[in-house]
Amino acid sequence: MSVMHITKANFDELVKSSSKPVLLDFWAPWCGPCRMVGPIVEEIAGEREDIAVGKINVDEEVELAMEFGVASIPTLVVMDHGEVVDKAIGYMPKKEIEKLLD
């Protein structure tokens, strides 16, 4: 599955109403660790049919970033049935990101 571009306008439809758990990557183009995590998140999206993956640009979606209390990026959030079930901040290798999803 491809990575979804999440905005305030499509958040309810693509994340809150998702029948699958959703991995959200809060990032910004100027963030070095975000550029390291991004390809890993995209790889996971291509490998896992059991989850949905979305990216949220914190510069464009300030309101969503504030709603989730994002103070540092990258921040990864796992949601299931509209509820936050896990959250991690900073660069993590693929195995650690996958542990968030188990």
LONUDO-683898 format. One line per 4 residues: number of its first residue (from 1); for each residue x, y negated, z of N, C-alpha, C. Coordinates in Angstrom, 3 decimals. Layout:
REM residues N
NUM	X:Y:Z:X:Y:Z:X:Y:Z ~ ... .
//
This chain:
REM residues 102
1	0.855:1.184:0.000:0.000:0.000:0.000:0.893:-1.237:0.000 ~ 0.448:-2.271:-0.658:1.251:-3.488:-0.719:1.006:-4.351:0.514 ~ 1.917:-5.278:0.738:1.822:-6.189:1.873:0.801:-7.277:1.550 ~ -0.086:-7.531:2.503:-1.112:-8.556:2.326:-0.581:-9.898:2.819 .
5	-0.940:-10.968:2.130:-0.628:-12.333:2.570:-1.806:-12.792:3.429 ~ -1.577:-12.910:4.731:-2.658:-13.225:5.665:-2.708:-14.730:5.932 ~ -3.918:-15.266:5.843:-4.172:-16.673:6.149:-5.328:-16.748:7.147 ~ -5.551:-17.921:7.690:-6.695:-18.116:8.584:-7.999:-17.772:7.859 .
9	-8.055:-18.083:6.564:-9.274:-17.861:5.781:-9.587:-16.378:5.584 ~ -8.557:-15.527:5.458:-8.833:-14.108:5.191:-8.548:-13.197:6.387 ~ -8.171:-13.785:7.540:-7.776:-13.001:8.709:-8.883:-12.054:9.178 ~ -10.094:-12.574:9.353:-11.188:-11.723:9.850:-11.459:-10.557:8.909 .
13	-11.502:-10.849:7.625:-11.799:-9.814:6.628:-10.696:-8.757:6.552 ~ -9.425:-9.189:6.487:-8.328:-8.249:6.255:-7.739:-7.638:7.525 ~ -7.854:-8.312:8.647:-7.232:-7.814:9.878:-8.284:-7.352:10.891 ~ -9.146:-8.249:11.308:-10.120:-7.886:12.346:-11.084:-6.798:11.896 .
17	-11.434:-6.780:10.622:-12.390:-5.797:10.115:-11.719:-4.555:9.523 ~ -10.420:-4.458:9.623:-9.697:-3.330:9.031:-10.034:-2.025:9.748 ~ -10.252:-0.982:8.975:-10.498:0.344:9.552:-9.188:1.017:9.959 ~ -8.061:0.440:9.543:-6.741:0.979:9.872:-6.040:0.027:10.840 .
21	-5.078:0.544:11.612:-4.229:-0.373:12.374:-3.493:-1.309:11.415 ~ -3.205:-2.520:11.868:-2.555:-3.520:11.021:-1.260:-3.988:11.685 ~ -0.154:-3.924:10.933:1.120:-4.478:11.366:1.227:-5.873:10.787 ~ 1.343:-6.883:11.659:1.471:-8.268:11.221:2.901:-8.742:11.449 .
25	3.474:-9.345:10.425:4.824:-9.896:10.488:4.706:-11.416:10.431 ~ 4.929:-12.070:11.581:4.962:-13.535:11.624:6.381:-13.957:11.271 ~ 6.531:-14.750:10.222:7.851:-15.067:9.665:7.870:-16.476:9.084 ~ 9.053:-16.895:8.658:9.231:-18.154:7.919:10.389:-17.954:6.949 .
29	10.341:-18.616:5.790:11.374:-18.422:4.774:12.772:-18.867:5.208 ~ 12.875:-19.788:6.161:14.168:-20.303:6.610:14.789:-19.466:7.722 ~ 14.088:-18.439:8.178:14.517:-17.630:9.335:15.356:-16.435:8.876 ~ 16.634:-16.421:9.269:17.541:-15.333:8.886:17.076:-13.955:9.328 .
33	16.761:-13.762:10.620:16.281:-12.448:11.049:14.983:-12.026:10.349 ~ 14.149:-13.011:9.997:12.911:-12.701:9.259:13.240:-12.107:7.895 ~ 14.281:-12.644:7.246:14.682:-12.133:5.927:15.265:-10.729:6.047 ~ 15.737:-10.353:7.240:16.239:-9.003:7.453:15.081:-8.032:7.745 .
37	14.076:-8.488:8.472:12.933:-7.650:8.827:11.976:-7.487:7.641 ~ 11.843:-8.521:6.816:10.890:-8.506:5.707:10.973:-7.275:4.816 ~ 12.160:-6.915:4.309:12.257:-5.727:3.451:11.887:-4.434:4.190 ~ 12.164:-4.371:5.484:11.804:-3.181:6.265:10.283:-3.078:6.359 .
41	9.630:-4.192:6.640:8.171:-4.223:6.735:7.558:-3.820:5.389 ~ 8.117:-4.323:4.297:7.613:-3.976:2.963:7.825:-2.494:2.664 ~ 8.952:-1.953:3.101:9.222:-0.529:2.908:8.203:0.327:3.670 ~ 7.920:-0.057:4.913:6.926:0.656:5.715:5.558:0.584:5.042 .
45	5.207:-0.575:4.504:3.922:-0.732:3.810:3.820:0.227:2.635 ~ 4.921:0.438:1.918:4.915:1.340:0.773:4.870:2.805:1.152 ~ 5.327:3.127:2.356:5.413:4.517:2.796:4.188:4.999:3.569 ~ 3.495:4.096:4.230:2.424:4.496:5.148:1.051:4.115:4.603 .
49	0.242:5.136:4.351:-1.133:4.902:3.900:-2.087:4.734:5.086 ~ -1.612:5.101:6.293:-2.474:5.092:7.465:-2.534:3.734:8.163 ~ -1.766:2.765:7.672:-1.781:1.425:8.259:-1.889:0.380:7.156 ~ -2.281:-0.819:7.552:-2.242:-1.975:6.655:-1.120:-2.878:7.168 .
53	-0.499:-3.623:6.273:0.609:-4.501:6.641:0.342:-5.892:6.077 ~ 0.495:-6.890:6.941:0.294:-8.264:6.506:1.411:-9.161:6.992 ~ 1.699:-10.193:6.197:2.710:-11.182:6.559:2.018:-12.525:6.751 ~ 2.439:-13.223:7.808:1.878:-14.531:8.111:3.021:-15.534:8.190 .
57	3.043:-16.477:7.257:4.055:-17.532:7.245:3.674:-18.555:8.317 ~ 4.491:-18.654:9.367:4.148:-19.531:10.498:4.159:-21.012:10.135 ~ 4.897:-21.384:9.091:4.898:-22.782:8.648:3.579:-23.152:7.988 ~ 2.965:-22.183:7.302:1.705:-22.430:6.598:0.487:-22.148:7.473 .
61	0.649:-21.235:8.428:-0.479:-20.796:9.260:-0.195:-21.067:10.735 ~ -0.017:-22.343:11.051:0.321:-22.768:12.412:-0.760:-22.337:13.403 ~ -2.005:-22.454:13.001:-3.114:-22.115:13.898:-3.076:-20.634:14.294 ~ -2.826:-19.743:13.331:-2.723:-18.317:13.646:-1.516:-18.039:14.546 .
65	-0.407:-18.681:14.262:0.789:-18.491:15.091:0.509:-18.917:16.531 ~ -0.182:-20.030:16.704:-0.519:-20.509:18.050:-1.498:-19.546:18.731 ~ -2.465:-19.051:17.972:-3.459:-18.127:18.508:-2.797:-16.866:19.075 ~ -1.713:-16.428:18.438:-1.003:-15.219:18.870:0.167:-15.532:19.801 .
69	0.342:-16.795:20.160:1.404:-17.171:21.080:2.799:-16.953:20.521 ~ 2.943:-17.120:19.217:4.244:-16.907:18.581:5.149:-18.095:18.876 ~ 6.216:-17.834:19.633:7.173:-18.875:19.982:8.521:-18.633:19.304 ~ 8.788:-17.386:18.951:10.023:-17.008:18.259:9.654:-16.102:17.097 .
73	10.453:-16.189:16.043:10.204:-15.328:14.897:11.480:-14.584:14.537 ~ 11.377:-13.426:13.927:10.131:-12.751:13.580:9.417:-12.203:14.824 ~ 8.101:-12.226:14.763:7.268:-11.567:15.755:6.414:-10.553:15.008 ~ 6.437:-9.323:15.486:5.618:-8.265:14.909:4.493:-7.955:15.877 .
77	3.268:-7.893:15.355:2.091:-7.610:16.166:1.353:-6.444:15.524 ~ 0.970:-5.466:16.341:0.157:-4.358:15.863:-1.248:-4.554:16.412 ~ -2.221:-4.552:15.497:-3.625:-4.690:15.887:-4.396:-3.447:15.477 ~ -5.342:-3.061:16.318:-6.208:-1.931:16.011:-7.621:-2.311:16.432 .
81	-8.546:-2.222:15.515:-9.935:-2.614:15.750:-10.036:-4.038:16.293 ~ -9.216:-4.923:15.746:-9.275:-6.329:16.101:-8.587:-6.700:17.395 ~ -7.952:-5.732:18.064:-7.275:-5.985:19.335:-5.768:-5.801:19.196 ~ -4.990:-6.639:19.882:-3.537:-6.488:19.896:-3.189:-5.276:20.757 .
85	-2.448:-4.321:20.178:-2.055:-3.127:20.931:-0.550:-3.089:21.203 ~ 0.226:-3.866:20.453:1.669:-3.939:20.696:2.220:-5.193:20.052 ~ 3.387:-5.641:20.578:3.996:-6.867:20.077:5.494:-6.779:20.332 ~ 6.293:-7.251:19.385:7.743:-7.263:19.547:8.298:-8.519:18.888 .
89	9.389:-9.027:19.457:9.989:-10.265:18.966:11.429:-10.005:18.569 ~ 11.832:-10.575:17.426:13.216:-10.484:16.978:13.447:-9.343:16.000 ~ 14.675:-9.307:15.493:15.035:-8.258:14.545:15.018:-6.890:15.222 ~ 14.479:-5.907:14.515:14.507:-4.526:14.976:14.766:-3.629:13.779 .
93	15.505:-2.531:13.975:15.678:-1.584:12.882:14.360:-0.854:12.595 ~ 14.308:-0.211:11.447:13.085:0.448:10.985:12.521:1.423:12.019 ~ 13.370:2.234:12.621:12.886:3.225:13.595:12.160:2.561:14.767 ~ 12.648:1.413:15.206:12.010:0.705:16.316:10.661:0.129:15.890 .
97	10.596:-0.381:14.677:9.319:-0.915:14.171:8.305:0.221:14.050 ~ 8.758:1.368:13.556:7.855:2.518:13.413:7.338:2.993:14.764 ~ 8.146:2.859:15.825:7.693:3.256:17.172:6.518:2.393:17.624 ~ 6.472:1.132:17.184:5.340:0.266:17.515:4.044:0.816:16.945 .
101	4.155:1.565:15.860:2.975:2.041:15.145:2.491:3.409:15.629 ~ 3.265:4.062:16.481:2.894:5.398:16.961:2.034:5.351:18.200 .
//
